[in-house]
Amino acid sequence: MEKQKKKVLILSLSCDLQPYLQEENIIKETWAKSIVSGEKDNFNLLFMHSSNENSIDLENHVIYAISSDDYYGTGEKTLKSLITLYNNPDIEFDYILLTNTATVINIDLVDKFVNSALINDDKIYGGRLVFPVLHVPFLRGDFTLISKKLVKEVVNNSAEYIGRRMANDEVVVWCLLKYREFKGPNIINQFIEVNAIDCFEDYSFKDVNSSTFYVNTKIEGIDRNDNDVMISAMKLAWFSMNWNKSEIDLGKLIKKPTLVQFNNGLFKMEFIKD
């Protein structure tokens, strides 16, 4: 009997403005095409929008949250979306992947990774490291992979952050730090530091291949409202992921968090390979 594949729910920040709406359409025609068609049935995709109610429209791949639609409302939008999903018994997931509409995700690589025998723990947190914030890694908002058990802890520790003006990549960190106050340092057993291409910094798609987890297609000096440019950038990233074959040692991406003490008595998180 074939082992059941892990379910991944992708939550993408969006809003009812351009260029975000046009980027949603590009996503549905490129890297998420197999998700919206139902072909990749262990994945689902929802775009996060603000509304006057917290609800889910599965048919149109939208989740609504009572929040403002500006940058500092993205934290509340993210939290309320996670709460709605976690408390809905009809929504199944083993992982949630937080991202945004300017990002191209290599779903085949994510699928391979979460179903790998290397993943043997349910307290998993992964993405592109910005810097450690005390006991929890601060990750880029364009790719944050969270296992369901940690989603539960984000939800359980979210109350004091609802209504605060925070960005989406901040709020998850602070909820997990709140969780750590009660549970001790070992809230994350496996940290996954993914490899990615940031076109804003790198200005090039030449290094994108099948071992690239994601590409952020925002390019300095390029207007995201230029539909032709964004379509070209997203399609080029997606094409490169599928056609430039490269093997990756998934085991090298898995690290075990450990804590080291600063001279001032504070703690920093470092990582060692499992």
N, C-alpha and C positions, 0 to 999 in steps of 0.2 A: 504494500500500500504506500502510495506516494505521500511524503510528509507535507502537511499543509504549510503553504508559504506565509511568511509574516506579512501583515497588512500595514501599509504606510499611507497615512493621510497627509497630503501636502496642503499647508495653509499659506496662501500668498496674500500679502498686503496689497490692497488696491483701494480705489475710491471712485466716486461718480464723476470723474473729471478726465480730461485727456492730459497726458498720453496714456494713462493707466488703462482706460477702456480698450483702446486700440491694441495695447500690449497684451491684454487678456485674449483678444482674438488671435493674435500672432502665436501665443502660447498654445492655444487649442489646435492650431494648425501645424505646430512644430513638435517640440519636445513632449507635450502632453497629449498628442493626438491619440496615442494608443490607450490613454487613460479615459478620455471622454468618449471614445468609441466602445469602451468596455473590454477591449482586447487584453489590457493589462489589469486583470480583475482583482489583484491584490493591492492595487493603488487607487486612491481617490484624490480629487483636487477640489479645493474650495477657495474662492477669492473672498477676502474679508472686506466688507463694506459697512459704513455707518448707516444707522437707521433709527427709527423711534421704537424699535422692538428687537429683542434677541431672538433670532429665528434662523432656520436653515432652508434653503431652496436647492435640494440635491439635483433636480433636473437641470437647473441652469448653473450649477457649480458655484453657488454663492452662499456665504454665511453672513448674517447681519448682526451687528452689535450696537447697542445704545452707547454712542461715543461721538466725539467730534471727529471731523475728517481731516484735520491738519496733522502735521508731523508729531506734535506732542500729544496728540490723541491716539497715536498708534499703540501705545502701551496698554491703555484701557481697552482698545479695540481687540488687541491680541488676547488679553486676559479674559475678557467676556466671551470671546470665541472659544477659547480653551474650556472655560466653565460650561458653556452650552454643549460642547461636544462630549466632554467627559461625563456629564449628567444625562446624556441621551442614550438609553439602552439599545436603541436601534443603530447606533453608530459604532462600528467595530474598527479598532486600530491597535497595533502593537507599538507603533512609532508615530510621532507627529514630526513633520519637517516644516519648519518656518522659513519662509522666503519672501521674495517680492517680485513684482511683475517685470523688472528689468533683468532678471536672472534666468539663465538657461540651466536646467537641472539634467544631469545624466542619470535618468531613472533606471536604466539597465544596470549601471554600476551600484547605485543605491540598493537596488533589488538584490544583486549578488552579495552585497556586503551584509545586509540585515539577515539574509538567509544562510550566511556562512557559519560553519562550525566554530569559527573563531569567536563568534558572539555567544557567550555562555552565561551572561548575567543580565538582569533586568534593570539595573541602574546605570544606563548608558547615556552619554551626553557627547555630542560631536559637532564639529564645525571648524571654522577657520579662526584660530586664536588671535585675539587682539592683545590682551594682557590678562594675567590673573588678577581678580579682584578679591583680595583676602582669600577665601576658601573656595571660590567658584570661578571658573574661567569665564572671562568676558569674550563672547563670540560675535563675529560679524552677523548683522541682521539678515544677510542674504542667504544664509544656510545654517540652520540650527536644528540638529536631529536630537529628539528627546524621546526616550523610551516611556511607555505608559506609566510605569511606576513613578517616574520623576514628574510626568504631567500631573499625576494625582497630587504630588506635593506642591507643585506650583499652584494648583487650584485651591488646595487646603490652606495655603498661606497667602492668598491673594487679597483678602478682605481689606487690609489697610492701604493697599495700592490702588484699589478701585477709585476712580475720580481724580487721581493724581495726574499731573501733566508730565508724562514720561514717554520716552521712545520705546519702541517694541524690543530693541535689543537690550535695553536696560532692565525692563520689568521682570523678565524671567530670572535674571541673575539675582535680583533683590528678593524675589520670592524663595529661591533656593537658599539664599543666605539666611532668610528667616527660618526656613526649615532646619538649617544646620544648627541654629541656636538651641533647638530642642533635641536633635538627634546626634550631635557630635560631628566630627570632621568627615567621616566616611560615607557621605551621601552619594558619591559617584564612584562606582567601582571600575568602570572603563571609560576612558576619554578617547574620542576618535578625532585626530587632527587631520582633516581632509586636505587634499591638494586641489587648488583652484586657480583660475586665471581672472584677474581683475583688469578689465580693459581700460578703466580709468587710470590705472597706474602703468599697465604694461603696453597699452596702445596696439596690441597685436593679437591675432588669433593663431599665429603660426605654431604655438606650443600646445594648442588644444588637441586632445586625443581621447581615446576610449578610457584612459585612466584618470581623466579630469572629472572630478565630481560635479563642478559647476563653473559657469562663466558669468560674471557680472558684465553686462553689455553696455553699461553707461560709459561713454567716452568723452573725455574733456574737450570742450569746445563744440560738441555736437548737440544740436537741439533735439531732445527726445520727442518733440512734437512733429518732427520730420518722419512721417510714417514710412517712407521708402528706406530711410537710413536704418530705422529700428528693425524693420522686416529683414533687411539685408544682414544686419549684425546678428540677429537671433538665428536666422537660417544658416549663416556661416558657422556659428558656434555649434549648432545642432548637427550640421553636416560633418564638421570636423570630429565631433565625438563619435559619430557612427562609422566614419571611413578611415580615420587615422588610427590604426590599431596599435595598442601598446599594452603590454602586460604590467600588472601592478601587484606587488606583494602586500596583500591586505593586512597581513599580520604586523607589518612595520608601522601601520597607522594606529594600532591599538596601544594605548599607554595607560599605566596605572597611576592615578593621582597619589601624591604623597605630600606631606606638609613639612616645610622647613621654617625655622624660627628666625625672624629678623632680630637685629640687635636692640631695636626699640620695643621688643616684646610682641610685635604683630606677627602674624603668620602669612606666608605666601604659599600658593600651591605650585608644586613642580610636578613633572611627569617622568616616569620611568617606563621602559618597554616591558610589557608582560612577559 
